[in-house]
Amino acid sequence: MVNTTYYITNKNNQLLELLNTIDYCLMDSRLEEADTLIRLKEELVANDGIHITPEQINNIIAVLLSFVPMTVKEVG
């Protein structure tokens, strides 16, 4: 079995942009969402964006999707 390492590159400050996006989401999040976002951010910072788990990738996608307006989500 091959161990795959997922990471977020620092090219074009992608990791920094993701961390800033998480911070932005924290401003409008409910308490239970905030806990998940804070944990995700701490994990990303601790690993410097390296060794990202599939669960973390799903959490990142969920954060990014929170920026998509409902009208766009309903069309899809």
C-alpha positions, 0 to 999 in steps of 0.5 A: 500500500502506497502512502500518499501525502497531500499538501497545500503548496505555498506557491502564490501564498495559497496556504496563507490565503486559505488560512485567511479564508478560514479566519474570514469564515470564523467571523460569521460562523456559529459556535459548532462551526467555529470549533471545526474551523479553529481545529482545521486552522490549527492542524494546517498551521501545525503541519505547515500545510503538509500531510493533509488528511482526506477529512481535512480536504473535505473541511477545506472544501466545505469552507470554500463552499460557504462562500458560494451564494445559495442561488449558485448552489441551487442551480447545480 
